[in-house]
Each structure stands twice: as structure tokens, then as C-alpha cells.
Amino acid sequence: MTNRERAMNILHYKQADRMPAVHFGYWPELLLEWADQGKLPRELALSWADGNAADSEIDRLIGWDFNWYRTVGAHNGLLPGFEHKVIEVLPDGTQRVQNPDGLIERIRPGVTSIPSEDDYLLKDREAFETLYRPKMQFCPERVNYEYFKNFNQTRDKDVPIGLHLGSVLGTIRSMVSVVGMSYLIYDEDEDLFADVVDTFADMQYKCAEEILKTGAKFDFAHYWEDICFNSGPLLSPETFEELCAKHYKKRNDLCRAYGIDIISLDCDGVTDRLLPTWFENGVNVMFPIEIGTWGDQFEAARQKYGKGMLGVGGMDKTVLRLDRAAVDGELERLTRLSAMGGFIPCPDHRLMPGTKFELVQYYAEKIKEIRL
């Protein structure tokens, strides 16, 4: 069987010869660690990105079958983006930078984590109408029509590839910061934030529709939607439902009309309070299921929603910093979860610094021994 057949069969509760070895990429710092240790060429570490040639070569060196995050899509963000510019340099070398989303960030020297959010441009109705609404419109330049017309002939047929549907709320949160989103939701112009969400969503729906009209065929569809943190969602589930449910349903109904019935969504943090909105409006794959940090959510979700709730993820990647005994214990747990069907183990997020190359190789070898 091809890896594409294995993955799609498992997620459709059909027969597969074995479990595929699936991952979700790496922190760049880890790849440089491995290069310094002589585990892989430095040029691979520096050129890696999800689904590119370097990713495939690292898969070969480790023994992975594929990276789940193999997706293609339109230009779903602001077009054109804002100018990326340094606004101010503080005495300690920290830069205040305007990024292409119009968010002002603090970039600290030597710090590789997510920058802190300092300010934002989308603060009121005037800013939305003059600065943002024009950048949220559909135009043909957002879609590479020639690429998608030839997609079925040129795509990698061994691995599943998804249509990236963009984001209903996560990207907007990136534009205005968590603080800014909170203010906009309760702005005195009570329709403003809903207008932002609707305008952005309508453009992304049109992007997906135009791609699907080319005849390009995809194995699944996918959202990026980081809208939760370590104890739950960044806004009330009721507000999320009111603002976003209709857009998930519309976009997911479009996908199903074109034969795509596997729809995954990437949201970090504790997601259980938003699962009803996603699941009831067509999202059916939890990903990446962050057990190592927040605890196992998939088993509880399966018990609540039934076999229609699928999963990719849920492998505690922290054991890959320890030893074989820890990996064996995790493999035993994953074998039990896999027996439920509709579940593909995958490290619960990017592999982080300190992960041992040989343990990743060992895990990738052993996960293939799971028989379904």
C-alpha cells in the first residue's frame, strides 16, 4: 500500500497493512543540534520546511513515512501585506517591529520563542475600512490557477496532501493580538468584529472554491486556528460559536461537495470547549492533540462524539528526549489507542531541542509494527 492509502484507509475505518510513521516537523533549533552532532547535513537543517525536498530527505534519514502537514492552498492572508519595518530599537537591543499583518511585535536579541505583542493597527472601524478591508478582498492573484489545473498530474501520489482552507479566527487573532481581539469583540461598534470575521472568511471561501473548481483533487482539507491556550479558549465558546460556526459549515460543506470528507484543524492548547463548534460544523480530525503538555484529549473526545471524531497526533513527544524504555511505554499506549480505529499517532507538535535522533529513528521503526 502507499502511505496515502494507509492514512486514508485508517481515517475511514478501512483495512490497512500497517500504521504509517507520521510526524509534524521540527523546531529549527533541533535540526541545527542534529547537524552539529553529525546526524544530518547542515544544509538540510537550514533549508527544511514542511513538505519540501529537505523534509522528504530527513524523512528518509530517520525513517518517517511522511509529514502530515503537507498542504497547499491560496494566498489566504492580507494582500498586499503591510510593510515589514523596524519602528524603534530599545536600549537593550530589542526591536519594535511592524509585521505584514500590521501587528507590532517586540523582537528580543537571542530569543527564539514567539515575539511578544506590543501594539496593533486594527483598533476601530476607520482602521478596518481604510487599512484592512481592502487587503481582505478576493482577487485572481490569490490563486495559482495553472498549478492547480496540473495538480493531479504533478502531485506526490505516495502521501496524502491537503487543501489548506486558511483560518476563520486564528489569523485575525494574529493581526490584532489576544488583547486587541478582546477589545474588538466588546467594542462600542458592536458589529465591527463580526464584520472583520465575515469579510476575511468570505475571501477565504472564495479562494477554496476557485481552487476546487480547477479540478484539483485533495485527500483532506485543513485549517490553522491557534485560538486556545493552556487552560482553554482565548474567547468564550458562545462568542466563538456565534462568530465562526457558520463559516466552518459553509467551507466544509463546499469541501464535501467536492468529495473531501476528512477535515483537520490545527489548534494548540486545550481545545475541548471549542470542539462542539468544530465537530458539529464539519471538522472531524483533531490535530495535533497535545498530550505531552495538556494531557490526552483524544480518548475523551472519541467517547463523547463517537467514531466520527478522528485523530492525528497524541504521541507524547517528550519521551523522545529520554530513553527506549520511555518510548516503548508510549508505543504501548499508542497501540491501544490505534485499536479504536480512525486514529494515526503523530508527535503532538514540532519536535523540540533535546530530542534524540536515535530515539526518533527507533520510534519511526516501531510505530510501523502496529498492525490494524
Salt bridges, closest charged atoms under 4 A:
ASP17 OD1 - ARG6 NE 2.75
ASP36 OD1 - ARG42 NH1 3.03
ASP50 OD1 - ARG350 NH1 2.67
ASP55 OD1 - HIS23 NE2 3.75
GLU57 OE2 - ARG60 NH2 2.52
ASP59 OD1 - HIS23 NE2 2.72
ASP65 OD2 - ARG18 NH1 2.89
ASP65 OD1 - LYS368 NZ 4.00
GLU88 OE1 - ARG96 NH1 3.38
ASP118 OD2 - ARG96 NE 2.52
ASP118 OD1 - ARG106 NE 2.92
ASP119 OD1 - LYS123 NZ 2.88
GLU129 OE2 - ARG125 NH1 3.06
GLU129 OE1 - ARG133 NE 2.76
ASP156 OD2 - ARG70 NH2 3.67
ASP189 OD2 - ARG125 NE 2.81
ASP195 OD2 - ARG125 NH2 2.85
ASP198 OD1 - LYS246 NZ 3.59
ASP198 OD1 - HIS247 NE2 2.76
GLU209 OE1 - LYS206 NZ 3.88
GLU210 OE2 - LYS206 NZ 3.28
GLU210 OE2 - LYS213 NZ 3.09
ASP219 OD1 - ARG4 NE 2.82
ASP219 OD2 - ARG155 NH2 2.88
ASP253 OD2 - LYS249 NZ 3.04
ASP261 OD1 - HIS12 NE2 2.90
ASP268 OD1 - HIS349 NE2 2.91
ASP296 OD2 - ARG333 NH1 3.28
GLU299 OE2 - ARG336 NH1 2.64
GLU330 OE2 - ARG333 NH2 2.53
GLU358 OE2 - LYS39 NZ 2.43
GLU369 OE2 - LYS366 NZ 3.61
